[in-house]
Amino acid sequence: MTDRETLPYGAWRSPITSELIVGETLGLGDIRVDGHDIYWIEGRPSEGGRNVLVRRAPSTSTNGGGSIEDITPAPYSVRTRVHEYGGGAMNVHRGFVYFTNFADQRLYQQAGGSPPTPLTPPPDPERGGIRWRYADGLIDDERKQWIGVREEHAEGRVDNTLVAVDLAQPGPGIVLAQGADFYASPALSPDGKRLAWLQWNHPNMPWVGTELWQADIAADGSLASPRRVAGGDSESVFQPQWSPDGVLYFVSDRSGWWNLYRCDANSGGAVHALCSRDAEFGQAQWNFAQSTYAFLSAAQLVCAYTEAGHDRLARLDIATGKLTPVDLPYSDFGQIRAVGDGIVCRAGSPTDPPAIVLIDPATGASEMLRSSASALVEDELRSYISAPQHLSFPTENGLTAHANFFPPHNPDYAAPAGEKPPLVVKCHGGPTASASSVLNLRNQFWTSRGIAVLDVDYGGSTGYGRAYRERLKGDWGIVDVEDCVNAARHVISEGMADGERAVITGGSAGGYTVLAALTRGTVFKGGASYYGVSDVAALARDTHKFESRYLDWLIGPYPEREELYRERSPLTHAGALNCPVIFFQGADDRVVPPNQTEMMVEALRGRGIPVGYLLFAGEQHGFRRAETIKRALDAELYFYAALVFRTRLEF
C-alpha cells in the first residue's frame, strides 16, 4: 500500500470527473416485460439526452445470458410530457412496442426491425402545434386498442382524460373517462372485462388525495357502471393492479402509511389490508407507471418497501400476510415487474449504482443486465466510493428529521491533522420526494475531492409516513429550511464538517429551499440553485397544470394569501442574502420558467453580491445533455473553491 499524500480537504485529485460522469452514466427508466423479453428505457447524455428503448432477449443457451439491443432508432426519443414529468412513455405487447415520441408527442407502434408508425395525429402548427400527449398506456387485446392517459392542450385549456386509441384506425382517441382533473394507472382485469384507474382533482396532488375507480367494459368498449373503490381527499392510493385470479389490489395510506390492500368482490367490495406495517409500500407519484410490487402467482407477490429509512425487497404470502425479506446486495428498488418465476427491477445500493437486475425471490440470486454507471463496476474506482451514514437529528418543535451523510474519502489522500472538511448540503426536489443512499457519481464527485455531502430528508419527505410528509403542509420555506439548517448544525457540532465552509445546493423545489435558507440565516456561506423558485406568487401564476395548485397545500390558496406568498418568496428577502450564489437554468423550462432565476440574479447583482448564472439553451426542467451536466458540475465546484472553500484545485 502506498503512502497517502497530505493535501487540504477540497484539493484532492479524483478520477471521478465530470467527463466520467457524463460519458459513463445512463438514466434507467421504465421497465416492461413481454413474455421472457425485458424492455427498459435508457436516458443517454452522450446522445443529447435521447431516451432509447432497449430490449434484452434471453439466450437459447443453457449457460444463461442473453442479447441486448436498441429498439427505437434515432432520432426517436421515448419520453412523454404529460404532467411535464412524464413516465409511462412505453408499453409492450406480443412483440409490438408502443411509445410516445418526445419531439411530436405522438403515440407510435413498432414491430421487430420495422420503423415506428404513428397511431395519433401530427401536431397542427395552425392550432398551436402539439395538441395531444399520451402516457401510461396498456393494450386491450380483445378490442385491439391502446388505453391510457391523454393530455389535450387547446385554446388555452389543458384537459386530461382516459382514452382508447384504435390500433387499426389511428386517431386522437375516444374518451372513456373524463371530468376529473387528472387520471393515471389504468389497469385491465385478466379477463378483459373490467378497468380500474386512479383520478384526482385540484387542489390535491396524488400523494395527498386520489380516488380508485373501477368500471365494467361494455360491448362497444365504453365504460359502464363506474364506481369508487377507495380513496378521497385525505387518502392517497397508488398502483392499482389485478392479480392473476382477477382480484384488485392497490396501495393506500389510509392508516398513515402506504400499505397494501385488496378489494374482495366476495365480500361486497370490502377492502382488506394485506400486511399492516409502519412502512411505505408506495411512492409519491411524480411520474406515471411506478411499480413497487408484482405478482408471482395468485398466492404470492414480491414488494419493495421503506422502513425506518431503509429499503427492502420481500416476498408476501397473500393468505397469511407473512412478509419474508429477500437477502440481496441491494438496498433500493423500483419498477418491480414479474418475469417467469422471478422479477426484474431497477436496484442499487450505497456501493452499486442503479442497475436493471433480474432477481430470483426464492434464493436471492441476481443477475445485472445493465448498470447506469458501468465504470464503477471496475474495482479500481470502487476504492474511491464514500459510503453514507443515515443520520437522525433534532429539529424544531422537539421533532426528529433525517439525512444521509457522505464523508470525504479518497485512498490517495489524507487531510492535514485537525482540519475539518467543507460541507455541501443537498436539498432534494419535489419537495414531496426523498434523498437516496444509492451510489450516485455526483455525490462521489464531491466526496472524492475531500468535500463532505449531507443529503437531507427534511420534513415533508417521503419514506417516513403521511404525518412526516404533512409536516410541510402550509409550511414550505419554513420546515424544509429549518431542517436543512439543523442538519448542517448537527454535523458541524459533531466535528464532521467545517462550519465556515458550508454551502447548500438543490434543484427545483430544492433550489427554492436553497434560496430561502440563504436569505434567512448565516449558517451557509454560499449556494447553488438549479432551476429554483425565487417568487412563489409568480410560480402560482405561471406554471403547468399538474403543479398549478400544489402551492395551495404547501403555502395556502392564491391569491387569497398573497401576503403570505410575498413573505415566503426569497426574492422578497434578497436584500438579506450576503453570500456567493451560482444559478443554473434551462431556457425551455416550463415547470420553473427562466424568469424565476433571472429576477433573483438581477436583484443580487444590483447589490454587488458575487453571482454566477448559466442559462442552457434546449434544456428543460432537469438537465439531460452531457455538455450541460459537465459544465454545471465543473462550474459549481470552481465557484465554491474560489469564493467559499478558498481551496486551490489540483489536477
N, C-alpha and C positions, 0 to 999 in steps of 0.2 A: 504493500500500500504506500503510495507517495504521500509526502508531507503536504498539508493544505497550506496554500498561500493566505497570508493575512491581508485582507482588504476591508474597508468600511462597508457596512451594510448599504445596499443600494448601488454599489460599484462593482458587484461580482459579474464576471462574464458568464454567459449562459448559452448553451446550444439550442435552447427553446426560443427561437427568434420569431419575429413576425412573418418572415419568409416561410419558416417551417409551418407555422400555424395556417397560413392561407394556402400553402402548397400541399399540405398533407392531411387536411381535415375535410370531412364531409358532414353535411347535415343529414341525419337519418330520420325520415318522416313516416308517414302512414305505412302499415303493413297489411297485406291481404293474402289469403290462401285460396288457391283454386286446385282442388284435388291434392296432389302432392307437390305442386309448384307453389313457390313462395315469391311474392312480389313486394317490393318496397320502393319508396321514393328517396332519391339521393339529391340533396342540395349541394351543388358544386361551385364554390367560389372561383375556382380556376376557369370555369365556363361562364363567367359573368353572373353567377348565382342561379344558373338554369337548374330546374328541378327535373330529374330524369327518372323515369320508371324503369326499374331493374327487375329481372326475373332470375330466380335460382331454380333450376330443374334438377331433380335428384338423379344420381348416377344409376346406370343399369348394372354397375359392377357390384359385387358383394363386398367390396372394400369400402363402400360408402362414398362420401364426397358428392360432387355434383358440378354442374356448369352454371356460370353466372354471366348474363348478357344484358345489355341495354335493350329496352323495348321501344321507347319513344325516340324517334330521330330528332336531330337538330333541325330547325330551331324551336321545336315544340318544348314548352316548359309546363310541367304538370303542377298547376297551382291555381287555386280559386281565390277570388276576392270577396266572396260572400262574408259578411261581417267584418271585412277587411283583413281579419286574422286567418281566415281560410281553414285548412284541414279538410279531410274528406274529399280530396280532389280526384280520387280514382276508386274504381272497384273492378273486380274481375269475375267473369262467369264463363265457364266452359271454354276456356281458351281465348275468349274475347276480353279486351280491356276497354274500359270506358273512363274517360278523363276530361277534366276541364283544362283548356289551354290558357296560359296566363295572358298572352297578348290580346286575344279577342274574347276570352271568357266563354267561348262556345264549348259545348259538350261534344266529344268525339268518340268514335268507335274504331277499334283497331284489332285486326286478327293476324296472328302469325307474323310473317315478314312483310305484310301489306302496309301501305301507307295509311295513316289515320284518315277517316272520313267523317265529316261533321254531321251531327244529329240535330243541331239547333241553328236558327238563322244567324247570318253575319251581322256585325254592327252596321248601323244605319247613320252615316255622317249627317244626313239631313235632319235626323231626330235626336241628335246629341251623341252619336257614337254608340258605345256599348250599352245596350238596354237590359239584357238578361245575363245573370250569373248563376252558376249551378254548383251544388255541393252535396255531399253526404248521401250519395245515391246507392240504390240496390237494384237488382234485376228481378222483375216479376216474370218468371219463365213461362208461366201459363198464359199470360196475356201479352207476352213479348213487348214489355215496356220497361223503361227506366223510371224508378220512383225516387224522388229526392227533393231537396230544397231549391227553390228558385228565388232569386232576389231581383226584382224588377226596378230599374231606375228610369223614370219617365215623368216629364212635366213637373219636375221639382219634388216628386214623391219617391219614396223607397218602400216597396211592398214585398213582404216575404210570404211565401206560400209553399205548400206541398203540391208537387205536380207530377204528372205521368207523361213521359215522352215516348211516343210510339217508335219502336226500333225500325219498323218497316216504312213509316210515313213521317219522316222527321219534321219537326216544327218546334215552336217555343214551349209546348207542353200544355196539357189540360189540367186545370186546377182541381185538386182533390180536397184540400182543406185550406181555408182562409179565414181571416177575421182577427186572428191573434197577431201580435206584433212580430213574433219570431217562432220559427219551427226548427226542429232538429231531430236526429236519431230515429228516422223511420225504420221499423223492424217488421218483417213479414213472417207470419207463422209458417211452420214447416209444411202445412197442408195448403198454403197459399190463400186461405180464406179470411184471414184477419190481419189487420195492420195496426201496429202500435207506434206512437210517436210522442215527442215532447213539444210543448208550446209554452210560451210565457208572454207577458205584456209589460210595457213600460209602467212604472219606473224600475221594475225588477231586473236584475242581472240573473243569469241562470244558476249561480251559486247562492242566490237569495231566495228566489221562489219560482218554481216551474210546475207544470202540470203534466201528468202522464195520461194520455188518451188512448183509447182502443176503439176500433170500428170493424164491422164486417165489410167484406168487399162484395158488392153486388155483381150480378151477371154482366152488367155493362161496364164494370170496372170502377164505378163510383163507390164512395164510402157510405155505408148505411149504419144506422143506429149507433152513432158515436157516443161514447160515454167516458167520463173521467174515472180513472182507476186510483190515482193518488196525486198528492202534491197540492200546492196552493201558494199563497203569498209568503208564507213563512216555512215552506218546506222545499228543499232543493232535491230534485230527482235526476238521476244520472244513468245513462246506458241501459235503456230497456232492451231486453234480449229474450228470445224464445228458447226454451230447452228443446232437445231433440224430440221429446214426447209432447210438445205443444203447450207448455206452461210458461207464462210470462214472468220473467224475473226483472229486477231493477235494483238500483242503489238509491237510498233515501237518507236524509239527515234528520228525519222526524224525531229521533232520540237525542239529537245533539251531536251525533257522529254519523258520517256517511257509512251506513251498514247495508248488507244485502237483504233483500226481501223477495217474496214471490206472491203472486196473485193466484189464489187457489179457486179455480172455477167450480170445483166440487163443494166448496163452502160458500157459495153465493158470491164469489168475487172477493172474499175476505183476504186481507194482506197479512202475511206471516213473516217474522224475522227468521233468518236462517242461522245467524251466529252473532248474537248481540255482544258488542265489544266496544270499549273506548278506543276505537281505531278508525282510520279513514280508508274505506274501500272505494271512495270516489275522488274526483279531482274537479278543480274549477274548469268549467267548460269554455275556455278561451277559444278552442279550436273544435271543429267537428271531428267525429269518428274516433274519439278517445275510447280506450278499452282497458279495463282493469281486471276483467275476468273472462273465462271461456269455458265451455262445456267439453269435458272428455266423454261424457255419457249423460243419460238422464239421471244417473245416481251420483255423479261426481263432477265437480268443476275445479278449475285452478284459478286462484285470485291473487292479486297484489294488494297490499295494504300498508299503511304507515301507522306506526305505534310508538309513542314516546320518542319521536324524532328519527326513527329508523324504519326503513322499508324492508318488507319481506315478501316472499312468494310462498304460497301454501296450497295444499290440496284440501278441499272442503267436501266432506261426506254430507250430501244433502239431507238424507234421512235423519242422521244423528246430530248434525251441526258440528261435528268434530273437525277442528282445523289442525292440519298437520303441516308445519313449515317444511320446506324443501331445503336441504343443506346445499348451498351454492356459493361460489366465489363472488357473486354479485349482490348489490345492496340497493339497487334502484331499478324499477321495472315499469314498462309502459307498452301500449299496443299489444296486449295479450291476445293471441289468436291460436285456436286449436289446429293442429295438423297431424293427422293419423292418431297415434296414441299419445302424442306429446303436444307441446306448444312451441310457437315461435314468438319472440317478443324483442323489444328493444331493452337492453340491460346494460348496466355499468356499475362501477364501484369506485372507491377512492383511489384505487391503483389501476383501474381499467377504464378507458374512455367508452362512451356509449357504443354499442355494437348490436347488430342483428344476430340473435342467438337462438339456436334450437335447444330445447330442454326436454329431457325425459323426467317428468314429475315423479315417477316411481323410484328412480335411482339417483336423481340429481345429476346424471351425466349431461354434459352440454357440448355443443359444437358452435364455434363462432363462424358465422357466414360472412360478415363484413364488419370491419371496425371503422369508426368515424375518424380515427387517427392512427393509421397503420404504423407510423414511425415509432409510436410509443410502445408498440409490441416488442420493439427491439430492446434487449437487456441494457445496452449502454445508456439509453435515455431514461430507463426506469429509475436509475440511481439518483436522478435529479428531481424526483417527484416528492412533493410535500404532502403528507397525509393529514387530513383535517381532524380537529378535535371538536366534538359537539359540546357547546357551552350553554349553560343556563345561568342567567344573571338577573339581579334585582333591578326593577324599573319602577316607574311611578305608581302611586296608589297601592303599594305593597304587593305588586304583581311580579311575575317572573316572565321573562322573554328568552328567546333562544337565538343562537348563531353558530356558524361553523368557522373555526379559526384555523388558518393555514400558516404555520410558522415558516420563516425563511429556511431554505435548505438547498445546499449545493455541495457535493462531495469534494469539490476542488478548493473551497474557500472557507476561512474562518474569520469572524469579525474580531476587531481589537477587544481586549479584555474590558468588560464594563460597559461596552456600547450596547444600546438597545436599537432595534430595527425601526425604520419608518413603517407606517401603517396605512394601508388602503382599506377603507370601509366601503363595502359594496351594498347598495340598496337594490333589491330585485324590483322588476317592473310589476305591473298589474294595476293596483297594488295587491289584488287578491291572487297571490301566487306564492312561491316559496323559493328559498335558497336550495342549492343542491350540493351534496357531498361527492358527486360523481366527478371523476377526473376530467378536468377542463383545462386545456392548454392555456387559456387566457389567464387563469389563476396562477398556473405554474410559470407563466411569463414573468410575473412579479416575484413570486417566492424564490425562484432560482437565481434572481438578481439580488437577493438579500432583503426583500421587502415583504412584510407580513400582510396577509389578507384576512379580513373579517367580513364574512357574508352573513348579513343579519336577517333573521326571520322575525321582523317586528310584528307587533300586534296588528292583526288583520291578515296575516299569512295563513296559508292552508297547511294542513298536516297535523293540526292540533285541536280539531273540533270546531263546531259552529260558534261557540262562545268566544274562542280566541279570534276567529275571523271577525266577529261583531265588535271587537274592541275598537275597530276603526270606524264603525258606523257614526257618522256625524263628526268624526274627529280626525279626518285626513289632514295632514300638515301639522298635527299635534302629537298623536300617539306614535306614528312612524318616526318622527323626528326625535322625540324623547327616547325611544328605544334604541335608535342608532347612536345617539349621544351617550346613553348609558352603557351600551355595548362597548363603545370606544373607551369610556372611562374605566370600565371593568378591566379590560386587558391592559390598559396603561397602569392602573393601580396594582395589578398583579405582576408588573415588571416585564410584561410580554411585548411591549412596544414603547416607542419614544413619543411622548405626548406633544413634543414640539415639532414633530414631523408626521402628523396625522392628516390624511386627506380623505375625501369622501367622493364616491363615484356611483353613477346609476343611469339607467336609461328609461325613457318614457315616464311612467309614474315614479320610478326610482330617481329620474332626473329632477322631478318636482321635489322629492324629499331632499335631494342634494341641495337645491337652491333654497328651500325653506330652512334647512339646517344652517347653511352659511349666512343667512340673513338674521338668524335668531340666536347666535351664540358664537363663542370663540374656541370651542374645542377643536374644530377642524381648521387647518391652516391653508387649505386650498381645496379645489374640487374639479370634477369634470361632469358635465351634463350632456348626456346623449339624448337628443330629441326630447328634452324635458319640458314640462309645463311651467310657464312663468306667470301666466294670468289665467286663473281658473274661470273667471267670468267669460273671458274671450273663448276659452275652450268650450264652455257650456253653449255659447252661441254658434260655434264653428267647429263641429266635429261630426263624425259619421253616426249613422243611426244606432248601431249596436251599443255604443257607449254614450249616446246623447243624453241619457237620463241617469247614468252611473253616478254623476256628481250629486244627484238628489240624495242618494244613500250615503255618499262619502262626506258631504258637507251639509246640504239642505236644498230645498227647492229653489230654483232660479226662475224668475228674477225676484221672487218674494224675499229671499235672503241675500239681496245684492250686497249689502254692507258686510255681511259675513264673508262673502266671496272676495270682496276687496281686501278684507283683513287677512285672509288665508293666502293671498297671492304674493309670491316672492317679489314680483315687480313692485308692489306697493312698498316693500321694505328694502328696495335696492340700495337706499342710502345707508343702510346698516351693514352692507356687505363690504368688507375691507380686506379681502384676501384674493389671491390669483384664482381665476376660473377659466377653464377651457370648454368650449361648446362644440358639439358635433351634430350635424343636422342633414337629413335627406331633403333634397329640393322638391321631391314629389310626394312627401309625406302627407297623407290625408288624415291620419289619426291625430297627430300633433303637428299642425302646419308650421312652416318655417318662421312665420311672424312671431310665434311664441318665443323662439330663441332670439330673434333679431331685436325684439323690444328690450330684452334683458341685456343683450350685448351693448346696445346703444346707451342704455342707462348707466352701465358700468364704465364704458369708455368715456362718457361725458364727465365722470368723476376722476378719471386717471387711474382706475384700477387695472392692473395687468390682466388682459383678456386675450384669449385665443379663440378664433372662430373658423371652423372648416365646414363649408357647405358642399355637399356632394351631389352633383347632377346625376339624375337617373336612379337615385336611391329613394326608397320609401321608408316605412316605419320598421326599422331593424335592417342593418346593413348586410348585404349578400354578396357583394363583389369583392374579389380578392384584393384589388388595389385599394379599395376603400377601407377594408378591415385592417390591412397592413399600415396604411398611412395613419389611421386613427390610433392604433396601438402605439406606434412609434411616437406620434405627436404627444400623446398623453404622458408617456414615460419621460420624454425630453422636457416637457412643460414642468412636471413635478421636480425633476432633477435640477433644473435651472433655478426655479423660483421657490420651491418649498424644501426639498431634501438637501439642497446645496451640496450635491454629490457630483463628482466627475465620473461620467460613464466610461467604462472600459470595454474595448472590443478586441 
